[in-house]
């Protein structure tokens, strides 16, 4: 089951560059582990996941780069979250999210969640189904960066 879980992450993680730009995307997933050091302290390390269990914290890294011959403008990177992952935020806080499968978007604090029984409440991080970054700036030829978000295995 865990092997299938990571196959699903690998298929989901590349993201989607939305626009007629030549923006290349690649991704990595790490599991955050606490490791005891010889001096008795604990260090937090990022490892390639071999197995994960509920409660494990994951770090998702999406690398982007303009591989075209002209500057890239007005593009976005969208990542659906696997159902087995609860969203824990991003490194930069510039994202917008969806709690309804990508139908509507906004800051988490501005969204509401409708449960199957019709109850409506403020959206929570655990409700996030997709995360998106919009680039309203020009990305020069050859330049790039990384987007980081975190999640916990449910």
C-alpha positions, 0 to 999 in steps of 0.5 A: 500500500505504501509503495502505491502511495508514493507512486501516486505522489510521483504522478501527481507532483510534477504540477501543471504549468498553465500558459503558453510558456516554456516553464519546465517543472520537476519535483521531489518528495521528502519525509522529515525524520528526527534523528538522535545525534551522538551528543544527545540532541535531536536533528531534523533531516529530510530523507528520500521516503522508503516507507511512510506511516500516518503522522509522517511529515512530508516536504514537497519541492517543485522546481521550475525553470524557464527553458524557453527562448523568451521570458515567461509571463503569467503562468501558474503551477498547480498541484493536487494533493493526494487524498492520503495527505493533509496540507500543512502550508507552504514555505512562502505563503503566496499560494492560493488553495482549493477545497473543492477539487480545483473548482474555486480558489482563494486564500484558505482564510477566505474559503468555506467548506461544505460537508456532505450533510450540507453544513458549511464552515470555515475551510481548514488546512485538512480540507485543501485538495489543491495548491496553486501559485500564480506568477504575475511577474516575468521569469527571464530565460534560464531563471527559475526557483522552487516552491515548497509545501508540506503535508502530513500522511493521514 
